[in-house]
Amino acid sequence: MAKKEVVTPERMKKLDACLAANKNRQGGLMPVLNESQKIFGCIPVEVQKIISKELNIPMAEIYGVITFYHQFSIEPKGDYIISVCMGTACYVKDAQKLVDEVTAEIGIGPSETTPDYKFTLMATRCVGACGLAPVVIVNNREKGDDVYGRLTVKGGEMKDIISKY
């Protein structure tokens, strides 16, 4: 399958508007990176170069910020990001088995994306919903988050959740 086209003319227009709004603003890098992540679904090197040039910030600094913050990605992610909490409460309630079930169901491991760019699987740290352990969050950039708690492998719940998307 061909690599997902991330940088399109329509998306570039949105980036240009964002850059114009933040060009002379102190601390403008973070809003630009946040908006870029929303626009493109990641912040590829091509986009980083444009940001660097327009904001007059070295590429190394931009790359450092992108790789420091977990919400940013350099590679395209799927339309749906399946995040399995691996915090202590979730882990002791068999979160790893949920990861294994998702892997078996869609054929990818943690931090991987399906070839059709439909799903990305992430093993995350604590999401702060320990009372619902184990927790899975399915994120869609367009529609937001769906949170699923108290999941079990025995019930086939992960298969049902995945089939919804």
Residue pairs with C-beta under 8 A, 6 or more apart in sequence:
1 115
1 116
3 76
4 76
4 117
6 40
6 41
6 42
6 44
6 76
7 40
7 44
7 46
7 47
11 39
11 40
14 35
14 39
15 35
15 36
15 39
15 40
15 47
15 50
18 31
18 32
18 35
18 36
18 39
19 32
19 50
19 51
19 54
19 55
22 28
22 29
22 31
22 32
22 55
23 54
23 55
25 31
28 55
29 51
29 55
29 57
29 61
29 62
29 65
30 65
32 51
32 55
33 43
33 51
33 62
33 65
33 66
33 72
34 71
36 43
36 47
36 51
37 43
37 71
37 72
37 73
38 141
40 47
40 76
41 73
41 76
41 77
41 141
42 72
42 73
42 74
42 75
42 76
42 77
43 51
43 66
43 72
43 73
43 74
44 74
44 75
44 76
45 74
48 59
48 62
48 63
48 66
49 59
51 57
51 62
52 58
52 59
52 62
65 72
66 72
66 73
66 74
67 74
75 113
76 113
76 117
77 113
77 117
77 120
78 113
78 114
78 117
78 118
78 119
78 120
79 117
79 118
79 119
79 140
79 141
80 118
80 119
80 120
80 138
80 139
80 140
80 165
81 119
81 120
81 122
81 138
81 139
81 140
82 102
82 119
82 120
82 121
82 122
82 136
82 137
82 138
82 162
83 122
83 123
83 124
83 127
83 136
83 137
83 138
83 139
84 90
84 95
84 98
84 99
84 102
84 110
84 121
84 122
84 123
84 124
84 134
84 135
84 136
85 95
85 124
85 125
85 126
85 127
85 129
85 133
85 134
85 135
85 136
85 137
86 95
86 96
86 99
86 123
86 124
86 125
87 125
87 126
87 127
87 130
87 133
88 126
89 126
89 130
89 133
89 134
90 126
90 130
90 133
90 134
90 135
91 134
92 133
93 133
93 134
94 134
94 152
94 153
95 133
95 134
95 135
97 153
98 134
98 136
98 151
98 153
98 158
99 110
99 121
99 123
100 153
101 153
101 158
101 159
102 121
102 158
102 162
103 109
103 110
103 121
105 158
105 159
105 162
106 114
106 119
106 121
106 162
107 114
108 114
108 119
108 120
108 121
109 121
110 121
110 122
110 123
111 120
111 121
111 122
111 123
112 120
112 121
113 119
113 120
114 120
118 165
119 162
119 165
124 137
127 135
127 137
129 135
129 147
129 149
131 149
132 147
132 149
132 150
133 149
133 150
134 149
134 150
134 151
135 147
135 148
135 149
135 151
136 147
136 148
136 149
136 151
136 158
136 161
137 145
137 146
137 147
137 148
138 145
138 146
138 148
138 161
138 165
139 145
139 146
140 165
148 157
148 161
151 157
151 158
